[in-house]
Amino acid sequence: MRKISMGLVAFGVAASMSLAACSTGTPAASGGASGAAKPYIAIISKGFQHQFWQAVKKGAEQQAAKDGVEITFEGPASESEVENQMTMLTNALAKKPAALGFAALDSKAAAPVLQQFKDANIPVIAFDSGVDSDIPVTTAATDNKAAAAEAAKHMCTLIGSAGTVGVMVHDQTSRTGQDRRDGFIEGMKATCPDVKVLEPQYGKGDPNISADIASSIIEANKDLKGIFLANEGTAIGGIKAAKEKGVDGKLVLIGFDSGSDQIAAINDGTMAGAITQNPVGIGEQVVANAVKALKGETLPKVVDTGYYWYDKTNINEAKIQAVLYK
Amino acid sequence: MSTKTNPPAAVLAVAEKTGGWRERVQQLFALAGLVLIFIVFSIARPQIFPSWSNVTAILFSATVVGLLALGVTLVIITSGIDLSVGTGMTLTAVMAATFIVNWHIPIWLGVIMTLLFGALIGLINGVNVAVFGLPPFIATLAMMLVAQGLALVISNAAPIYFDPENFSAYLWLSTGKLVPGLPNAVLVFALAAVVAFILLNKTLLGRYDISIGSNEEATALSGINTKKWTMIIYAVAGLFTGLAGVMISARLGSAQPSTGAGYELQAIAAVVIGGTSLSGGKGTIVGTVIGALIIAVINNGLQIMSVRQEWQNVILGLVILVVVFIDQFRARQAATT
């Protein structure tokens, strides 16, 4: 029984892919919206573990007010709760939204439910990390690989093209984790071929665990010149470890995203700089593109929401301040 | 603890019997394991691994899980379990930040209130187990979820920061160095371990703990209020959870509301490696401290050797299996001789 239904789902996905290839148009705006009632857009994020998600939420709410739509914004408690997110997705479907904004923790796991959204003519707007499927009408995301490669370029310059560099990532399975890890490592190879890049270590985005791991990396590598810290929780741990080990200011720490600790560390010199995405922009794009999809507009496959390098010299510029969150 | 009546002879006999040579041998085994693992890593990375700064890093990383494990030991000896310590720690960390940062309560008072809040979490567990008769697994599983949710609700799902300018004394609790070269967190853990050791070995709480775990009915029949003592033991475990909450937030300079899940399993692993039996009635604090250190040494050593992280958990899991196998094998041998 189970095998049969899985087969059907697989067939459905395959069929929809070929359909999507034929017709670039989006489903009609009829999905649940009726009369004068505001269209309702359900948004499911990866969590609210970091302030990053709160900033995405803020952007989505701002845009929703502008476009006159209603939204809900929810996400699992931590970014490892794939199952929980699936439940939220199923529940969202039951509420018959006009459109769905979705940041997949595991895009393969989500595929069958996303198919149901498609079958119900509910357009899906992917955000943050891509969804490996043709169902989303567009994806509003940071190009994480390019962003991490940019971090590698700065790392290379700052350490003087020699020595050993550590890589700490939040997890092995998420798309952002993989893209940032690969983008950084490939970036180092391209710009700094003589630098030894250590085996990546994963701290679950938990600052306490990340601090322990960073301590070990600092301890184990006497010629360590820098560490790349691939998200906010990881970065907090790296900053604490550098201070605990008394190498703050000597070790080149490069972070990702923002938050009070990273901003303070950049200002006091513990952290050399960081890459920030544009979380508010991501939230705005999700809602704006959902509204466009409801109007039947054709959308680009990917909406690049951009990233910036920021350090002591430009942290107070308006352009940067606008995308940082505390 | 303050009562003057002497514990009945039957209970004492049980306590004496289980607290005898067998556990001492067990501790020796655990200690030998710790030393062996330490030597292996020291040979593999002689310049780095045994250095003083790395040893302090290991001790530091053992403190949070170790503090949780101290409380869990007391609970497991009653043949109970406490799954709420991981997220309970997070909730107490959030409460510490709420008290001290948001409500501007003096740090010393805020810390005491946090410890009491931890004890309250434990007490609720104890009431659910002892008075309402819920299985400890269920009661503390429910509390684990409640604590996880409340931590997010109270903090508004955002970290609460202890601004270093105003709260440096709080951060000092963990990262300060009263003894040069040694983070205060390690001293706190050592002190807490001594307190737990005294509680278990020198007080009525410890004796009743062991006798409830060995045979709750017999203990009750001999006139001991087992319900009351079970509640007290869970509350004391909560006290250690609260202390862990203080120490983790002091280290990070912030209460991180969505971490904590999973720490309870690390703590239980430390207790089991230390030779405390999940079926209750026996267990030692020294064993638990060694267990927490073994986990910290393995994690640190494998990281120092740049072992791929996927394998680190596999190795830790295998160590737990080996330790329990050896323990059971010796128990069976002891039973036949």
Interface residues (C-beta under 8 A of the other chain):
Chain A: G47 F48 Q49 Q51 Q54 A77 S78 Q172 L198 E199 P200 Q201 Y202 K204 D206 P207 N208 A211 D212 I213 S215 S216 I217 E219 A220 K222 G233 I236 K240 K243 E244 K245 G259 S260 D261
Chain B: R45 Q47 I48 S51 S53 N54 A57 F60 S61 V64 Q148 G149 L152 A157 A158 P159 Y161 T175 P183 I248 R251 L252 G253 S254 Q256 S258 T259 A261 G262 N299 N300 Q303 I304 M305 S306 V307 R308 Q309 E310
